C-alpha cells in the first residue's frame, strides 16, 4: 500500500463520487477506480458500498478513512517541518476568506514581508472548509477563516470576535430612523447572505443568529461573495448582515448600522497544522497581536487563545 492509495481513497470518501474525486485529483476516472479496487484487494476488505448513491463508506471504510486522514496529515506536517528546520526553503502559503481582507490582514501581510524579507509569501483565497483540507494536504501553511471547526490535525487560534452590522441601501427607512438595529427589525426585509457555496460558511452563521432568537427572515437570497451582496444592497434588493470591518469599504450607496446584541459576532480564526511550531508561524502570530494592540482593536489575548 502506498501513500497515493490513501490520497485517492480519501478524495473518493470525501467527495462521495468517483467523477468529482477524479476532478479534484486531476486524473481520469478509470485509473482512480482501478486504484481503489487495488487498495481493497491489498487490504482484503470492501471500503465502499458500491450500490449506494452517493457513495457510502462501509463500517470498515469509516475506520480506514479516520486513520488515513491522520496519516496523510502527519506526512504533510513532516514534509513541511523538515523543510523549515533544514532551512531548505523559507516560504509560507496563506489561505484566507475574502471578508478578512477588509480588516487587518493586508497590513499583517505587508508588515510580515517587511520584517521577514527572506520568506517567500503566497496568498490563496479559500473557504474555511477548503483551508482545512489545504492545510492537511500541505498546500498552505496557515489559514484565516471564520468557522469554528474541529479537527485533531489542525490547531486553531481565535484572534478576535468581530461584531456583525447591518448593511442597508442609502435612504432605507430603518437606516434613517434607527441608529442601532435589532435582528427583529429586519425580518421583513430580503436577507442577502454569502457565500452561497461551499457550506457551511459565514451565511450559516448569519442564518443561525436569526434561528437562535426564534426569528425567520421573510426571504433569503444567497449570493457567491460579499461584493455581490453589497452591490445588491446598494441596488435596493435587500439588506445584509456583514462583519464590521466592512466599514472600511466606504461605499456611498450603502449605509451601515450597528446591532443591539453584543453576542452577534463572527470570529476571525487562524489555523495551522497541529504539529507545526515553526519560527515563521510563531512570528506571524506575534505580529498579529502587536498590530491589534497598535490599532487598539479588542482581541482574544494570547494567554486566552481558543483552539
Secondary structure, DSSP 8 states (H G I E B T S, - for coil): --HHHHHHHHHHHHHSSHHHHHHHHTS-HHHHHHHHHHHHHHHTS--EETTSSS-EE-HHHHHHHHHHHHHHHHHHHHHHHHHHHTTS--EEEEEE-GGGGGTTHHHHHHHHHHH-TTSEEEEEE--HHHHHHHHHHTS-SEEEE------TTEEEEEEEEEEEEEEEETT-HHHHH-SEE-GGGGTTSEEEEE--SSSSSHHHHHHHHHHHTT---SEEEEESSHHHHHHHHHTTS-BEEEEGGGGGG--SSEEEEEES-TT-EEEEEEEEETT---HHHHHHHHHHHHHHHHHT-----GGG---
